[in-house]
Amino acid sequence: MCSRFELKTKFDKLPKILKQDYPSKLEQKYETQKLIRPNDPVVVIKNEGKIQTTFMTWGFISPWTQQSFKKGRPRPFNARSETVDEKKLFSGSWKYKRCLIPASGFFEKKYRIRKKNYDTFWLGGIWSKWTSSDGAELESCCILTTEPNDLVKPIHNRMPVVIPNGFEEQWTEQVKNANELRGLIPMMMGWSSSGWIKEEIKKKPIDQMSFFKKLNY
């Protein structure tokens, strides 16, 4: 399960691949975020022929839906990696629209899980593009989850999929066949807790919408 995470990395320390092709004004307006929640806008890298940084809503909107904007209607913010290829809602995105979401930590109950060296890491996700009747487009995403490792298991029965550095293009590119798709499965089957730390949070993080409002994304 992943329902809260943070991105406290300063702009100059963000992964280089995230800054190859990014929206205008991002460098000047960027601010760190102490708490990111479902339905918030998030920074994402996707690949539609090339890797590109963009902004999406965290909460999956089906491309064929007509009801996701009804008040109170929940949007999936997580998808189980074990069944993502079987669910009609997610299978198309799993095949053609995988994404990566940068984070510096994620929260479970009263704990923050992060790398010991504070490095930014990639949350593995899938995304979708919804188009309105007048042609307006809205991109949204959700985070994949997997079985917990020995660090997370004492506090939760799920944890987010973390994609290792260096596999950004392999994860996000559109695959040509089922064999290539199956080659991604080992990345989702958990990650080693070596180099990670779990720390108790004494004070609840303050909600922040940060720079997205300024950028009008």
C-alpha angles and dihedrals in degrees: 000000000000118000101146133035140155139225108200096155115124116238096252090053097051116114110281093232090061090059098050096089115006138150120278117264093024094112093050098041102036117127131173120254124221096191131021118185137184113288091028119119113255138194110250138175117217135171124227096157092320136030112267135175116228143148126260139174112255101233120073118253116193113234091230099044125119096179109054092099096058111118113264095011108137121229120207110253094177133042126193110245091212093063104024092109092052102049114091090215094057109022097088092050091046089057100042113008115052119152143182126229119199118229138167095201144347131217132232117177106311096342137092117210115202143143114281091234092048092241120161115252137191124253109207115232148154128233142201138201119222120194124199125219090262093051100260113145132213124185120204137174145191133206121245118231134203142179112304123254124226092277097054101030096082091060105030142012094225136043135184122270110253117201115210121243112265095039097081096112095041091052098045104037121100109257123226101215146003093268092060090048092052088053089069095056096085089060089062098048096088137288134244118265090217109121093018131106135202114211130183116243113220096184126041112247116251116248113248132185089179123168099356092080090052091051093046092228 
